Amino acid sequence: MSGKDKLTATQRILIVLAEKYCLDLDELERYTGVKKKSLKVYLSRLARKGVITRKWRHHRDGGKHREYCLKTTIKEELGVD
């Protein structure tokens, strides 16, 4: 695979979110291999473009984590169930 054939970080994020739908930052880092600092930048850009939504996921222990979800309209455009 040459350098031109590799997926960008944004493409990897979108592919993972298309498959999993909603994930938090730790899960995205694990599935995409992109560092958390960089992920925050990419996710902010995608949210600004209206591709993803951000919401809070509450846990039983009282903590909460930010959750990132691919918008349904984008998922339909990609043809992912």
CYANA upper distance limits for C-alpha pairs under 8 A (distance plus 0.5 A):
  1 MET  CA      5 ASP  CA      6.44
  1 MET  CA      6 LYS  CA      7.67
  2 SER  CA      6 LYS  CA      7.54
  7 LEU  CA     11 GLN  CA      6.42
  7 LEU  CA     12 ARG  CA      6.85
  8 THR  CA     12 ARG  CA      6.81
  9 ALA  CA     13 ILE  CA      6.69
  9 ALA  CA     32 THR  CA      8.09
  9 ALA  CA     34 VAL  CA      7.28
  9 ALA  CA     42 TYR  CA      8.30
 10 THR  CA     14 LEU  CA      6.72
 10 THR  CA     42 TYR  CA      6.95
 11 GLN  CA     15 ILE  CA      6.62
 12 ARG  CA     16 VAL  CA      6.70
 12 ARG  CA     32 THR  CA      6.38
 13 ILE  CA     17 LEU  CA      6.61
 13 ILE  CA     28 LEU  CA      7.74
 13 ILE  CA     32 THR  CA      6.79
 14 LEU  CA     18 ALA  CA      6.40
 14 LEU  CA     70 LEU  CA      8.02
 15 ILE  CA     19 GLU  CA      6.88
 16 VAL  CA     20 LYS  CA      6.49
 16 VAL  CA     21 TYR  CA      8.18
 16 VAL  CA     28 LEU  CA      8.17
 16 VAL  CA     31 TYR  CA      7.46
 16 VAL  CA     32 THR  CA      7.64
 17 LEU  CA     21 TYR  CA      5.13
 17 LEU  CA     22 CYS  CA      6.72
 17 LEU  CA     23 LEU  CA      7.71
 17 LEU  CA     69 CYS  CA      7.13
 17 LEU  CA     70 LEU  CA      6.29
 18 ALA  CA     70 LEU  CA      7.01
 18 ALA  CA     75 LYS  CA      6.74
 18 ALA  CA     80 VAL  CA      7.12
 19 GLU  CA     80 VAL  CA      8.05
 21 TYR  CA     69 CYS  CA      6.03
 21 TYR  CA     70 LEU  CA      6.20
 22 CYS  CA     67 GLU  CA      6.89
 22 CYS  CA     68 TYR  CA      5.92
 22 CYS  CA     69 CYS  CA      4.66
 22 CYS  CA     70 LEU  CA      7.25
 23 LEU  CA     27 GLU  CA      6.36
 23 LEU  CA     28 LEU  CA      6.69
 23 LEU  CA     67 GLU  CA      5.94
 23 LEU  CA     68 TYR  CA      5.95
 23 LEU  CA     69 CYS  CA      7.12
 24 ASP  CA     28 LEU  CA      6.73
 24 ASP  CA     65 HIS  CA      7.24
 24 ASP  CA     66 ARG  CA      6.31
 24 ASP  CA     67 GLU  CA      4.87
 24 ASP  CA     68 TYR  CA      6.45
 25 LEU  CA     29 GLU  CA      6.63
 25 LEU  CA     36 LYS  CA      7.30
 25 LEU  CA     39 LEU  CA      8.09
 25 LEU  CA     66 ARG  CA      7.62
 25 LEU  CA     67 GLU  CA      7.62
 25 LEU  CA     68 TYR  CA      8.21
 26 ASP  CA     30 ARG  CA      6.76
 26 ASP  CA     36 LYS  CA      8.05
 27 GLU  CA     31 TYR  CA      6.68
 28 LEU  CA     32 THR  CA      6.31
 28 LEU  CA     33 GLY  CA      8.30
 28 LEU  CA     34 VAL  CA      8.30
 28 LEU  CA     39 LEU  CA      8.46
 29 GLU  CA     33 GLY  CA      5.82
 29 GLU  CA     34 VAL  CA      5.85
 29 GLU  CA     35 LYS  CA      6.49
 29 GLU  CA     36 LYS  CA      6.69
 29 GLU  CA     39 LEU  CA      7.88
 30 ARG  CA     34 VAL  CA      8.35
 34 VAL  CA     38 SER  CA      7.17
 34 VAL  CA     39 LEU  CA      6.71
 35 LYS  CA     39 LEU  CA      6.56
 36 LYS  CA     40 LYS  CA      6.74
 37 LYS  CA     41 VAL  CA      7.36
 38 SER  CA     42 TYR  CA      6.87
 39 LEU  CA     43 LEU  CA      6.39
 40 LYS  CA     44 SER  CA      6.50
 41 VAL  CA     45 ARG  CA      6.84
 42 TYR  CA     46 LEU  CA      6.72
 43 LEU  CA     47 ALA  CA      6.56
 43 LEU  CA     52 ILE  CA      8.22
 43 LEU  CA     68 TYR  CA      8.37
 44 SER  CA     48 ARG  CA      6.64
 45 ARG  CA     49 LYS  CA      6.76
 46 LEU  CA     50 GLY  CA      6.76
 46 LEU  CA     51 VAL  CA      5.82
 46 LEU  CA     52 ILE  CA      6.41
 47 ALA  CA     51 VAL  CA      6.25
 47 ALA  CA     52 ILE  CA      5.46
 47 ALA  CA     53 THR  CA      6.40
 47 ALA  CA     54 ARG  CA      7.89
 50 GLY  CA     71 LYS  CA      8.38
 51 VAL  CA     70 LEU  CA      6.88
 51 VAL  CA     71 LYS  CA      6.44
 51 VAL  CA     74 ILE  CA      7.04
 52 ILE  CA     68 TYR  CA      7.16
 52 ILE  CA     69 CYS  CA      5.92
 52 ILE  CA     70 LEU  CA      4.95
 52 ILE  CA     71 LYS  CA      5.65
 53 THR  CA     68 TYR  CA      6.34
 53 THR  CA     69 CYS  CA      5.76
 53 THR  CA     70 LEU  CA      6.94
 53 THR  CA     71 LYS  CA      6.89
 54 ARG  CA     66 ARG  CA      7.21
 54 ARG  CA     67 GLU  CA      6.16
 54 ARG  CA     68 TYR  CA      5.23
 54 ARG  CA     69 CYS  CA      6.90
 55 LYS  CA     66 ARG  CA      6.24
 55 LYS  CA     67 GLU  CA      5.74
 55 LYS  CA     68 TYR  CA      7.13
 56 TRP  CA     64 LYS  CA      6.82
 56 TRP  CA     65 HIS  CA      6.12
 56 TRP  CA     66 ARG  CA      5.10
 56 TRP  CA     67 GLU  CA      6.16
 57 ARG  CA     64 LYS  CA      5.93
 57 ARG  CA     65 HIS  CA      5.68
 57 ARG  CA     66 ARG  CA      6.51
 57 ARG  CA     67 GLU  CA      6.49
 58 HIS  CA     62 GLY  CA      7.36
 58 HIS  CA     63 GLY  CA      6.59
 58 HIS  CA     64 LYS  CA      4.87
 58 HIS  CA     65 HIS  CA      7.11
 59 HIS  CA     63 GLY  CA      5.90
 59 HIS  CA     64 LYS  CA      6.29
 70 LEU  CA     74 ILE  CA      7.38
 70 LEU  CA     75 LYS  CA      7.24
 71 LYS  CA     75 LYS  CA      6.85
 72 THR  CA     76 GLU  CA      6.69
 73 THR  CA     77 GLU  CA      6.77
 74 ILE  CA     78 LEU  CA      6.76
 75 LYS  CA     79 GLY  CA      6.79
 75 LYS  CA     80 VAL  CA      6.14
 75 LYS  CA     81 ASP  CA      8.03
 76 GLU  CA     80 VAL  CA      6.65
 76 GLU  CA     81 ASP  CA      8.03
